[in-house]
């Protein structure tokens, strides 16, 4: 693997020592706070952690980030903070990170939950990732972010302002721009990890929004990947937000069954 990307940070979101560990990995442009609707449902039974990938949340930017670098960085954080195997839950880019981590460190991964993962769909909408780092005013930010969901009202102006504030932090725009440029290579690397995981017996759950406009569902690829699968009609790229109760229920049942 390549040299680790500096700056990935793990945050304890809840649960107690001694419980099985769950690590949430967010998507492009998000951070650990994007899981606040999902993490609390697990804290009664699991030790729950959230990752800030480099250039996101509280993590410092790292230029030239690859899928190997991101995965190695998250693995370093897990090794430093958590003993034993972990359940990985990854959304979009975070799904690709989870796939690569599971491939390269199978002794540390108990199961994976993938939500619209990069590499398993028809391809990331490049105008979305490229435009994200260039956002500079609320209306434009709101319009771009509303593409993430099938019901635009779920994304409001305060969310857009939060994104704009994050982009103003030192180094964030450049880091996200560099990451956006690297998405095609990350997709290719993720597909190699998918091929490896497909041949393994690793427990896996895949969740996708049928109306995902950012990383559209590819039914044939998803079916060939195997494992437990759910497709949500009327949901976009954020089914964990658009259908909170159903997604949380599927995740909790899956993790409980494989802990």
SULNOR-V611479 format. One line per field, one symbol per residue. ss: DSSP state (~ for helix, > for strand, _ for the rest). phi: phi as a letter, one per 30 degrees, with the letter a starting at -180 (. if undefined). A space follows every 10 residues. Layout:
# SULNOR-V611479
ss = ???
phi = ???
This chain:
# SULNOR-V611479
ss = ________>> >>>>_____> >>>>>_____ _~~~~___~~ ~____>>>>> >>________ ______~~~~ ~~~~~~~~~~ ~____>>>>> >_~~~~~~~~ ~~~~_~~~>> >>>>>_____ ___>_~~~~~ ~~_____~~~ ~~~~~~~~__ _~~~__~~~~ ~~~~~~~___ _~~~~~~~~~ ~_~~~~~~~~ ~~~~~~~~__ __>>>>>>>_ ____>___~~ ~~~~~__>>> >>______~~ ~~_~~~~~~~ ~~~~~~~__
phi = .ddeddjdbc bdclibejde cbbdbdceic adddcddcee dcddbbdcbb ccdeibhcdd dbdidcdedd dddddddddd cbcidbccbb cheddddddd ddddbddccd abccchdejc cdkddddddd dddcdbbedd ddddddddbd ceddccdedd ddddddddde idddddddde ddeeddeddd dddddddedc cddbbbbbdd cdccbeeced dddddiidbb ccdibcdbdd cdbedddddd dddddddbc
